[in-house]
Structures are given as structure tokens and as C-alpha cells.
Amino acid sequence: MFSSFSDSGLLKHHINQAHPLVHSGIGRDCYLPSLGHHSHNGGSKVPPQNPLVSDSKSRGGHGNASPVQPPSSSSLLIPTDPDDSLVDIQPRGSAVHADDQTGAIHSSTSTPEGGSPWSDSDSDDLDIGMKFTNRNIITHIIVITVRCNKIISEIQDLVEPGCNLRFHNIGFREHSYIVDRLRVLDIRARSSYFDDLEQLVIMVPHDTHEALIAPFASGLAASFAAAPLSRGPYSIAVEVATNTTVDCQRSSFMPDLCVQICSLTGSDDLALADMRQYIFMEMAFTQTNADVMKKLQSYITHNPHALTVFKIKVKETYRTPSQSPSSSNVKRFMGRTLLTLQEFKRNSERRTLGMVRRDGISWMNVKKVEFHLWLRLGETPIDLRITHPNHTETAYATGTLYPTRSTADLDALIDRTMSEFKKIIIQYTEGTLASASPDLEHDLEEEEKQAWLEDISSWAPRNPLFDWDYISARFTVSMWKTAHTRYKQWHTGLLKRSISEVDNDEGDRPGNGSQSVTKRANLG
């Protein structure tokens, strides 16, 4: 039987394994200089692949090339405003220099007659052995590498449970380099790259975010585990993945959950199989609803065979408490030690299920938890504009978990979704048997093949698929953890602020350290 629950691509994990970074936190927007990457407005063409990440190793980030020593950090400026951008640096005939006052990188470009900055002749200078004859190309790559490493450093400084960091003006190759390096550094964050917007979003989910996804993953995995998905040398691999990458041409996302399927025969390697995704789930809580809808549309556009997309939306009114020294909250908390989760819960208020309030501050204030489900009925791809249940091509249902529970319509469409997915499994089974080689070892007799098809046809997905009481309980418990994490991050910020003010008063803090703190503060 091949049914698995995965937390990282094709690696199998236990259903109840928790993600290590699952809490609440911050949102930042970082505008970065454009350095000759892909342009959607008729600008420069995509530069050659960064040699520090070879094609054969780009997914793992383990290139064999020697690192190029970057210029000093003073030659790089990360603007914090969309208008504060730099001139694109072109590869051919460009003179690169740094402004003495701002540290910004500037360039002047001359293009030879009859050729573009990235003409076909440049390919001779860019073989896998890094045999460069154009010094300006090397300079360009060094600048981009320094810029990417600067972004990675910012992510390392700012990433924390619940963060949502948005970097602007990121080219496709820059995104690939950054994500590969984060993987090598074992920074466990989820990335979304929107190629049309040239934006890279780095997100670490809240505990509440993960708590609502996990029960859906376990329910799906348990249902598929009961299906007879293998017989003799034949297997249908159905995987419920919660931390895998889905590429949509030049955009790339990590859905909260996706269900993918492939067929295996004989000694086929699951790790090399061509998995196709049919079910996608995203949650709008740590990430914005606009990002979720854009990701769902990308899944549909680049996977027109997709059967179902599922959105969970948590509506909350929460504002981070002020850290101003004159704030009454700051005065009340400044002299206190950090509370543990149990200490935090002891004197907290739960006026409603969705609110956690402690010492006059609302650390969690959920107004509504709602679900939206779209199901493809025919050959036409899912239409996310459909918001009524009686459409002929796209079925739609909605439901709520809080403040009132209303899931009848949702349950009905979920059952229909599983029936349609069962048909897909049968199609894969029939296709696998029909395409099997006559020389296959240990092949089944025709009667055994027919018996396997009948067993799959007799399999009934679990009904109801999801336990809403369990999901509600997980949601309630998670709110304590999310509220405590927000309190802990805020309280720790007060302590850091206090230490920083003392250091500044005593003159012990170096000048560049103060500038670094100011720059990070301006990133929001």
C-alpha cells in the first residue's frame, strides 16, 4: 500500500508530527534594488544562471564552485521605499561603482553595436567550469551574490514564529539562490515567489495556522490508508503533503496542504516518480488572503486537471501593543519576568472562544473562521469567481467553524470531492495495468488484476472525512499558544529595547550596530 503523509516532499512522517516553528508574529515589506533580473516591462533579459548554484545542484544548494569574495557591505544599499531603487546593472560594458555618501551601487552601460547586453555570444563565457572572459559579468554576479546574501542575513535576523517577510524586486534566479541557501542553513520557513510581481515572501506559520491544517491532513491520510492501493508489482502512490514545493512556471509556492498521486510498477522509485497534484489547501492567517487567492489561481492555471482547492480564512482583529516608553502597558510589564505558557494562562481571560486577554491586552481576538471549497465538475478548470453552489462547471460550498459551526454544505461537497478523487485513483489503476510491460516480473494473472480493480471500486472513503469536534478543540488549544507567543515576542522586544537604550546612553554600542538596528526597524 502506498499512502503517505509527508512534511517534506516525498519523505514520510507520522501524521501527528508538529512543525517546529508554528506561532504568531510580524509582517515586513522590504524593497530591494533591481539588479538586471527578469523584467516584465520590456527591460533587461534574464542574466545567466548564478555560477554559485549549478543546475545540477540548484535544488539542494550544494554547488561545487568556489565562492566568490564579495565587495564590502558598504557597497550595497537596501532601500526601504519603492521609489528608493537602484539603476539596473547590465552585464556587458558596465562600469560599477559605489556612491561615497549613500553606499548605493550605480552603473553605466554601453552595448556593442548589433548586440544586446545578453547576446547569444555570452554563452561561450559561461560554461559549468566558470571560465569567464568578461570581467564585468563576474562583477555583476558578485553584486547579485552580495545582494542575495544580504537578504538572507536579514531573513536570519527577522525570521521568527508568525513572521511574514515580503521582499520586492527579486528576480527568478535570485529567488532560487536565496531559497536554496535557506534550505542549506536549515531555516525552516515557507517561501512563496510571485514572478509577475517579483516578490519573495518568507513565512513561518502561527500555531493556530498549523493546528487547523493538521486535522485535515490526518483525515485525508487515514482515508487513503484504508484503500487497497497496491497489488503485486503494481502500486498507486497517494501522498498528503504539507511542506512540499509546487512550481508554477517561474513562480514557486509551498501550499499548506496538497494531495498528489502517481503510479508505480515493479522497481519504480517513488522519489523519481512524476507526481501530479489534484487537491490544494491554503490558509489565510499568517499569510494574507490576497496571497492565498493568487496562489490558488496559480495552482489552477498551471494544473488545469486540479480537482479541488480549499481555502481556510481566519478573520481576526489584532494589533500589536505599543512599545512606546510612555505606554501604560510598557510601564506595567517592564519590571516583570517572562511568563511561561502555564503562568500566562492562569490569569488570562477568555471572554469568548476566540479571545485571549491578559493584563488588559488582547493577544488573540478571532472574529470568524470560515471555509471555502471549489470542485471541478467537468473538463473546464476551476473558476474561483464562482461563489454559489449551483454552477455547472465548478461546484462551490462554504462553511464556518466559529463563532457558529455550520458545515453541512461543506461536508456534502467534501464527500463529493472524495468520490471524484476515487474515480481518479481507478483511472490510474486501469492505466497502470494497461501499460504494463509483458516482461514484467511477478506479474498478476488477469483474474488478480480484475479483483484488484473491483477492490478499489468497493473502497468507500471515510464519511464524514473530518471530525469537526476535534478540529474545534485543536483550534481552541492553539489560540493559547499563539497568544502566548505574541506576548513573549512583545515582552522580549521590550527587554531588547531597554538594553539598547542603556547601551546607547553609556556609549558602548558601535556606530554600525546602531545603523543596523535602524535599518531593520525601517524594513516594516
Disulfide bonds with the S-S distance in Angstrom:
none
